[in-house]
């Protein structure tokens, strides 16, 4: 996988407002937030999109889900938040490094988009 904007953030080549980091993932505030809380959660392992994940990524993917809830709770939105994972260009993915949008702080209607 070629270097992406997110891998540059992981490597600290590009600054970001980081709200969480551990050995497996990194979370930072979106620069164009769509809600009062709009955080991007990315694995440090470079997986282009969720459909490219493999069975060996199962624990990492579960870790991301658990951390998303912890991050939303730490931000004060643990009672109501939305997780979004876009898979592919036609689904709205613009950076091809798996990432999860964590949105909260306003009413989120359905269906989205």
C-alpha positions as CSV (number, residue, x, y, z in Angstrom):
1,X,0.0,0.0,0.0
2,X,1.4,3.4,-0.9
3,X,1.8,6.1,1.8
4,X,-1.5,7.9,2.6
5,X,-2.4,11.0,4.5
6,X,-3.2,8.8,7.5
7,X,0.1,7.0,7.4
8,X,1.8,10.4,7.4
9,X,-0.2,11.3,10.5
10,X,0.8,8.1,12.2
11,X,4.4,8.8,11.3
12,X,4.0,12.4,12.6
13,X,4.9,13.8,9.2
14,X,1.6,15.8,9.2
15,X,0.2,17.3,12.4
16,X,-3.1,16.2,13.8
17,X,-5.2,16.9,16.9
18,X,-4.7,13.4,18.4
19,X,-7.2,12.4,21.1
20,X,-6.1,8.8,21.6
21,X,-3.2,6.5,20.6
22,X,-2.1,3.0,21.5
23,X,0.2,0.4,19.8
24,X,-2.6,-0.6,17.4
25,X,-4.5,2.6,16.5
26,X,-4.7,6.3,16.5
27,X,-7.6,8.7,16.8
28,X,-7.7,12.4,15.8
29,X,-10.2,15.2,15.2
30,X,-11.5,15.5,11.6
31,X,-10.3,18.8,10.0
32,X,-13.8,19.3,8.5
33,X,-16.1,18.1,11.2
34,X,-19.7,17.1,10.4
35,X,-20.8,17.1,14.0
36,X,-19.6,18.5,17.3
37,X,-17.6,15.3,17.8
38,X,-16.1,14.0,14.6
39,X,-13.1,11.9,15.3
40,X,-11.3,9.6,12.9
41,X,-10.0,6.3,14.3
42,X,-7.4,4.5,12.2
43,X,-5.4,1.3,12.6
44,X,-1.7,1.7,12.5
45,X,-1.6,-1.4,10.2
46,X,-2.1,-0.1,6.7
47,X,-5.4,-1.8,5.4
48,X,-6.7,0.1,2.4
49,X,-10.4,-0.6,3.1
50,X,-12.5,-2.9,5.3
51,X,-13.1,-5.3,2.5
52,X,-9.3,-5.8,2.3
53,X,-9.1,-7.0,5.9
54,X,-8.2,-10.6,6.5
55,X,-9.1,-13.1,9.1
56,X,-5.9,-12.3,10.9
57,X,-7.2,-8.7,11.3
58,X,-10.2,-9.9,13.4
59,X,-8.7,-8.8,16.7
60,X,-7.6,-5.5,15.3
61,X,-11.1,-4.7,14.0
62,X,-12.7,-5.6,17.3
63,X,-10.1,-3.4,19.1
64,X,-11.2,-0.5,16.9
65,X,-14.8,-1.0,17.8
66,X,-14.1,-1.1,21.5
67,X,-11.8,2.0,21.3
68,X,-14.5,3.9,19.4
69,X,-16.9,3.4,22.3
70,X,-14.3,4.4,24.8
71,X,-13.3,7.5,22.8
72,X,-17.0,8.6,22.4
73,X,-17.5,8.1,26.1
74,X,-14.3,10.1,27.0
75,X,-15.6,12.9,24.7
76,X,-18.9,13.0,26.6
77,X,-21.0,11.3,23.9
78,X,-21.1,7.7,25.1
79,X,-24.9,7.6,25.2
80,X,-25.4,8.5,21.5
81,X,-22.9,8.4,18.7
82,X,-22.6,7.0,15.2
83,X,-19.8,4.9,13.6
84,X,-19.2,5.1,9.9
85,X,-16.9,3.0,7.8
86,X,-16.9,3.8,4.1
87,X,-15.6,1.0,1.8
88,X,-14.5,2.2,-1.6
89,X,-14.8,5.3,-3.7
90,X,-18.5,4.9,-4.6
91,X,-19.3,4.6,-0.8
92,X,-17.5,7.9,-0.1
93,X,-14.1,6.7,0.9
94,X,-11.5,9.3,-0.1
95,X,-8.4,8.1,1.9
96,X,-7.6,4.5,1.2
97,X,-6.5,3.6,4.7
98,X,-9.2,1.9,6.7
99,X,-10.8,4.5,9.1
100,X,-13.8,4.9,11.2
101,X,-15.7,8.1,11.7
102,X,-17.0,8.6,15.2
103,X,-19.8,11.3,15.1
104,X,-21.8,12.7,18.0
105,X,-23.2,15.8,19.6
106,X,-26.1,16.4,17.3
107,X,-29.2,14.4,16.1
108,X,-28.1,12.0,13.4
109,X,-31.0,11.2,11.0
110,X,-31.6,8.0,9.0
111,X,-31.0,7.2,6.3
112,X,-27.7,9.0,6.0
113,X,-26.4,10.5,2.8
